[in-house]
Amino acid sequence: MDPVTCHMCQGGIPGKEIQTLKNCPSCGADLSALVRRRLAQLAAKNAPPPQPSSFIARAAWFSLLAPCFAIVVNLLGRQALGGSHPGMLMLGAVCSLFVAVGFIFALIAFFAPKGEEKGTMRKAIAGICINGLILCFAILSFLTHQRVAARESKTPPPRKGWSYISGK
């Protein structure tokens, strides 16, 4: 460590004594501010660089956690609501929103500029697959439910009067 020089007498203070001294040994000048700055510079040089916690990496993680969270909320919500129709609709909307946002975040992480931490691309691909499959099943289920409801509403009421069995 290079010596600290006193601003009054220009005397040097060796690096090992910088930890213990507050005043210059030659002239007695206050060196506490200078020593604090020097120690902060040394700490900044020796500190490891902070890990980048980028939005892209977090988006990839969220794309994996979103379907898990939606499934847990759905299972626990069904037990809590018991069968309340408005509550079940709200629960389905919230769970679908989590899956849709997870899918969007997976797409963002997939199409983001490269150079992120390793594994982000794999997490994004897994998030696209998992969230995409859940969304496809939800859409197909909704369409199937709509067809069944439309078919049930179009069935003709039973005829009164003439019967095929008796021939009358």
C-alpha positions in Angstrom: 0.0 0.0 0.0 1.4 3.4 -1.0 2.0 5.9 1.8 -0.4 8.7 2.7 1.2 12.2 2.6 0.3 14.8 5.1 -1.2 17.9 3.5 0.6 20.2 6.0 4.1 19.0 6.2 4.2 16.7 3.1 5.5 13.9 5.3 4.7 10.3 4.4 2.8 7.9 6.6 3.5 4.2 5.8 0.7 2.0 4.7 0.7 -0.2 7.9 0.3 2.8 10.2 -2.6 4.2 8.3 -5.0 1.9 10.2 -4.0 3.3 13.6 -3.1 6.9 13.1 -5.4 9.9 13.3 -2.8 12.6 13.4 0.4 13.2 11.5 3.4 12.0 13.5 5.5 14.9 12.2 3.3 18.0 12.6 0.2 16.7 14.4 -2.3 17.6 11.6 -5.7 15.9 11.6 -5.6 13.2 9.0 -8.8 11.3 9.8 -10.7 12.5 6.7 -7.8 11.6 4.5 -7.4 8.2 6.1 -11.2 7.5 5.7 -11.0 8.4 2.0 -7.9 6.2 1.5 -9.5 3.2 3.3 -12.7 3.6 1.3 -10.7 3.6 -1.9 -8.9 0.4 -0.8 -12.2 -1.3 0.1 -13.7 -0.4 -3.2 -10.8 -1.8 -5.1 -10.7 -5.1 -3.1 -14.5 -5.6 -3.0 -15.9 -8.2 -5.5 -18.0 -6.7 -8.2 -21.7 -6.7 -7.5 -23.7 -9.5 -9.2 -25.8 -8.0 -11.9 -29.5 -8.7 -11.1 -30.9 -7.8 -14.4 -34.6 -7.6 -15.3 -34.1 -10.3 -17.9 -32.8 -12.9 -15.4 -35.7 -12.1 -13.0 -38.2 -12.3 -15.9 -36.9 -15.8 -16.7 -37.2 -16.9 -13.1 -40.7 -15.4 -12.9 -41.8 -17.3 -16.0 -40.9 -20.5 -14.3 -42.5 -19.6 -10.9 -45.7 -18.1 -12.3 -47.4 -21.4 -13.2 -46.4 -23.0 -10.0 -47.8 -20.1 -8.0 -51.0 -20.1 -10.1 -51.5 -23.8 -9.5 -51.0 -23.4 -5.7 -53.3 -20.4 -5.5 -55.9 -22.3 -7.6 -55.8 -25.4 -5.3 -55.9 -23.4 -2.1 -58.5 -21.0 -3.4 -60.9 -23.8 -4.5 -60.8 -25.1 -0.9 -61.3 -21.7 0.6 -64.2 -20.6 -1.7 -66.0 -23.9 -1.6 -68.1 -23.3 -4.7 -69.0 -19.7 -4.8 -69.5 -18.9 -8.5 -68.3 -15.3 -8.5 -65.3 -16.3 -6.3 -64.4 -19.1 -8.6 -64.6 -16.8 -11.6 -62.2 -14.3 -9.9 -59.9 -17.1 -8.8 -59.7 -18.4 -12.4 -59.0 -14.9 -13.7 -56.2 -14.3 -11.2 -54.6 -17.7 -12.0 -54.9 -17.1 -15.7 -53.4 -13.6 -15.3 -50.3 -15.2 -13.6 -49.8 -17.7 -16.4 -50.3 -15.0 -19.1 -47.8 -12.7 -17.4 -45.4 -15.6 -17.0 -45.7 -16.3 -20.7 -45.0 -12.7 -21.6 -42.0 -12.5 -19.3 -40.7 -15.7 -20.8 -41.0 -14.1 -24.3 -39.2 -11.0 -23.1 -36.4 -13.1 -21.6 -36.1 -15.2 -24.8 -35.9 -12.2 -27.2 -33.7 -10.0 -24.9 -30.2 -9.1 -26.1 -27.8 -11.9 -25.5 -25.0 -11.6 -22.9 -27.1 -12.3 -19.8 -26.1 -14.8 -17.2 -25.9 -18.4 -18.2 -29.1 -20.4 -18.0 -31.4 -17.4 -18.7 -32.1 -18.7 -22.2 -33.0 -22.2 -20.9 -35.3 -20.8 -18.2 -37.0 -18.6 -20.9 -37.6 -21.6 -23.2 -38.9 -23.7 -20.3 -41.2 -20.8 -19.3 -42.5 -20.5 -22.8 -43.2 -24.2 -23.0 -44.8 -24.5 -19.6 -46.9 -21.3 -19.7 -47.8 -21.9 -23.4 -49.1 -25.4 -22.6 -51.2 -24.2 -19.7 -52.6 -21.4 -21.9 -53.4 -23.8 -24.7 -55.2 -26.2 -22.3 -57.2 -23.3 -20.8 -58.2 -21.9 -24.2 -59.2 -25.4 -25.4 -61.2 -26.0 -22.3 -63.0 -22.7 -22.6 -63.9 -23.4 -26.2 -65.1 -26.9 -25.4 -67.2 -25.6 -22.6 -68.7 -23.0 -24.9 -69.6 -25.7 -27.5 -71.2 -27.9 -24.9 -73.3 -25.0 -23.5 -74.4 -24.0 -27.0 -75.3 -27.6 -27.9 -77.4 -28.0 -24.7 -79.3 -24.8 -25.3 -80.2 -25.9 -28.9 -81.8 -29.2 -28.1 -85.5 -29.2 -29.0 -87.9 -29.7 -26.1 -89.7 -33.1 -26.1 -92.9 -33.2 -28.2 -96.2 -33.6 -26.6 -99.0 -35.4 -28.2 -97.7 -37.9 -30.8 -95.6 -40.8 -29.6 -93.4 -43.0 -31.8 -93.7 -45.9 -29.5 -97.5 -46.3 -29.5 -98.0 -45.1 -33.1 -100.8 -42.7 -32.2 
